[in-house]
Amino acid sequence: MENIESLNPKDEITVTIWGPENSRLYQSTNTGYHTVEGAIREALTNAVLIVKPEDCLFEITNTNTFASHTYRLTADGKLTQML
């Protein structure tokens, strides 16, 4: 899969936040993102979560290229890609 850490602001990016037990808590699609972290931070700002962000998985999909990766936030707020 391609590396999507850096995003092209023209690309359409879908951010899906998955909670415990694979429940979809939030999903949005937008353009204008420069980084994966920026897309996730915006989704967290817009989502009304009843769980801690550290308990969620963040699926980032570039709908232009169909590349998709999953990330998790650590307890200290760092973003890590799941393999």
Beta strands, then each sheet from edge to edge (+ up, - down):
strand 1: 13-18
strand 2: 24-30
strand 3: 57-62
strand 4: 67-73
strand 5: 79-82
sheet 1: 2+ 1- 3+ 4- 5+
end
